Amino acid sequence: MHLKKQPQTIIISLQQVLWDTLLLSTGSILCAIAINGILIPHNFVTGGITGISLIINQFTPSVNIGLIIFLLNLPLFFLAWLAVGRRFFFFSILGTLSLTFSLIFIHFTFNLEDMMLNALLSGLILGAGAGLCLRSSGSQGGMDILSIMLLKRFSISLGNTILVVNGTVLLLVSLFYSIESVLYTTIIIFVSSNVINIVVTGLSQRKSVIIISSQWEKISQEILKDIRRGVTIIKGEGGYTQNKEHILYTVIPLTEIGDLKRLINNIDPAAFVVISETLEVINYRIGNQPHWQ
């Protein structure tokens, strides 16, 4: 009886713990720089828990914003435990504590006169910081927990979820800020959401490729041998010619697309090739989904 080989169990090593801690710490420091250095001095707002915390901080300036963020995150940790996993739960607590202490101890202001540049810079720094945290086994809590829940259950991308949630929060916080601040905040949210997607997926993005060629057998062998990626062979039929076809389907990293195109062109320049975007790929060898379980 043929038994299917199971994926290897993911074990948390000391090296992985140190790497996750480094990502969370670095990401938290970047976020603290953006919040204390740009958002608060220029009266900007951002979305999610941080945006709500900034609103509360307007009425309780004596309370550090890092403490407010930590207290608002407490109910969300329960969701992280139930819906995502224990490892994500513990690392999210670490990420939130890291952000809290970073906000308490990191204080300086960027001296850019142009408000648009301030908005763009804060979005870049916030997105990079949040993205680094999401590259780890945890997050900074807040809307990151909701984003990951939706990603795991409905395959909705992190940046899109954060963009929608932040937009909703932005409508609420617009009651307490000027229209100029709200517009600049919209820029911050848009930039940070896109930077998060870039940092989290980056060059680990996968492409799905469909190849129809009379030289399908040779192309399949070369993909297996040279690029070392799996290939699925699907039997089909031409709708017009009604000729029997062999369709090749493979998923490869973005960085290997150029090699695949050259390989196909060298064997059959007339091959029909379709290259498509993928939201996420779940597999222990070719997958690009972070291990948040």
N, C-alpha and C positions, 0 to 999 in steps of 0.2 A: 504493500500500500504506500502510495506516495504522500509524504507529509509536506505541507507547505512550510517553508522556512519563515519563522517569526522574526520581526524586528527586534534588535537588541534592546534590553532594558536600559533606560537612561539613568545613570548613577551620578549623584552630585559628588564630585571630587572637591578636594580642598582648592585645587587650581580653578575650578569653575566658580566656587564660592568667592574667591578673591577677585576673579574677573567680573562677576556680577556686582560685587561691592564697588569695584573701581568704576564701572559704568554708572551705577546709581549715584555715587559720590560726585563724579564729574558732571553728570547731567543736572544734579541738584545745584551744584555751584553755578553752572551756566544760567539756570532758571532764576536763582537768587540775584545774579548780576543784572539780568533783564528786569526783574521786578523792582529791586531796590535802586538800581542805577538809572532806569528809564521810565518804567510805568508809574511809579509813585511820584517822582519829581515832576513829571510832565502831565500828571492827572489823566493818564491813560487807564483803560480798563481792558481786561482780557476775559475770556469766557470760563465756564466751568467753576470749579471750587475756588480757584484763585480769584476769579472775577467777583464772586459772592464775598470772598474774604476781603477784597479791596473795598467793597461797598460797606461792609461792617466796620472796617478799619476807619472809614470816614467819620463814623459816629463814636468809635471807641479808639481814638488815636493812641491812648496810653497802653493798649494791648498790642503786643507784637503780632504782625500779620502771620508769622510762622506758626505761632500758637493757635491762631484762629483756623488756619488751614488744617492743622493736626486735629483739632476738635471736630471740625466738619467732616473729616475723613473717617472718624470712628464708626459711624453706621455703615459706611461702604465696605469696611473691612469684612463685615459679616457676609456681604454678598460675594466678596472675593473668596472666602472660605468655602461657601456652598457651591458657587457656580463655576469657578475656575480651577481651584486646587490649593492644597496646603503650601506647596512650595511658592506659588505666586502670592499667597497670603502673607507668608513670613517675609519675603523679599519686598513686598509692597509696604509693610510696616517699616522695614529698614529704609526704603526709599523716602517715605513720608518723614521719618525722623531726620534723615539726611537733609531733606529740603527745609525742615523746620529749623535746624541748627544753622544751616547755611544762611537763611534769611535773618537769623538773629545776629550772626557775627560778620556777615559781608555787607559793607556799607560804603558805597562811593557812587558818584553821579557822572554820567557821560555829559560832556560839554559840547554837544552838537546844537547849533542854532536852528537848523532847519527841522521843523516838526515832522515832515515827511520822512526824512532820513532817520529820525528817532524811531518812528513807527516801524519802518522797514528793518532797522537794526534789531529792535526788540523782538520782532517776529522771527527773524533769523536765529537769534540766540535762544529764544524760548523753544522754537521748533527743534533746534539741535539738542538742547538739554532734555526735552521730553522724549525725543527720538532715541537718544542714548539710553535713557532709563528703560524704554520699551524694548531695547535690544537685549536687555538683561532678562533674568527670570522673574522680574517683578515690575513695578511701576512706581509712580509717585502718588498713587491713590487717585482719588477724585474721579474725574470723567474717564481716566485711563481704564479703570475697572469696568465701567459700563461699555467702553469701546471694545475691550477684549472679550467681554461676554457676547457682544453682538458679532464679533469676528468669528468666534468659535461656533456660535449657534447658527448664524445666518450668512457668514462670509462677507459681511459688510466691512470695507476697509477702515482702518483706524482713523486716517485723516478725515474721511467723509463723515464718520460718526461725530468726531470732535467738532467738525465744521458746523454740522446741524445743531448739535447741543449748544455750542458757543453762540450761534446765531440766535437761538431761543433765549439764552441768558442775556444776550446783548439787548434784546427788546425790553427786558425787565430793568436792566441797569441804566437804560437810556433815560429813565425817570429821574435819576440822580446826577446826571452829568450833562454837559453842554452838547449840542449837536456836533460841534467840531471834534470833541473827544470821542463821541460815538463813531464818527466816520473814520477817525484815525485807528480806533480799536478794531473796526471792521478790516482794515488793512492788516493789522497785526494778526488777527485770527486767520485770515486767508493765507498769509505768508507762513505762519507757524504750522498750519495744517498741512501745507504742501511740503514743507521741510521735514515734518515728521514722516510722511510717506517716503521721502527720499532716503532719510536716515535709516528707517526700519527695513525697507526693502533694498534700496540702493542697487549695487551691482549683483545682489543675490536674486534679483527678479528673474523669473522663468518665462520662457516663450514656448508656446505649443506650436508644432510644425506639422503640416499635412503635405505629403509629397505624392504626386501621381506621375509615374514614369514607366516606360517600357523596360527601363534598366533598374527596376525596383529591387531586384535581388542583389545586384552589385552595390547599389546605394545602401541598402540595408546592412550588408556585410561591412562596408567601409565605415558606417556610423558606429557599428559595434566595435570595430577594430581600432579605428583612428581616434574618434571622438569619445569612445567608450561610454556611450549612452544607450539605454534600452530602446527598442523599436517594437511597435505593435503593427502587425500586418493584417489589414482588413480587406476582405474580398468584396469587390463592388462591381458595378456594371455601368457603362456609359449610357447616359439618358438618351443621347441622339444616335450614337453608333451601335449601342447595345453590345459593345465589346466587353469582355470580361477584363476587369482591372484589379490590380493589387495596390492598395492605398497604404502608405507608410505613415504612422503617427508616432511622434516622439516629443518629449519635453526636455529642453536643455536650458542652461543658464544664458543670460543675456550676453555674457562675455564670449560665448562659443558660437554665436549666430554667424559671425563672419567666416569662421572655419567651415561651418556646415554649408553655407552658400557656395563657397569655393569648391567644396567637395562635390556638391550636386552639379554645379556648372561644368566641372571637369569631366564628369561621367555622362551627363545628359543635359546639354544647354536648353533643350526644349521641354524639360520637365515642368510640370505645373506645381507650384509651391505656394502654400498659404502659411504665413507666420502671424500668430495671434498673441495678444496680451493675455496674461493669466493674473487673476486676483491673488490667488495663493495656491501652493502645491503642497499636499500633505503626503509625505513618504519619507521613510527613514534614510533613503539614499539621495534622492533628488529634491526632496521637499525643502521649502524655504520658510516654513512657519516656525517662529520662535517657540521654544519649549516652555509654555506657561502653565503646564499641568502640575 
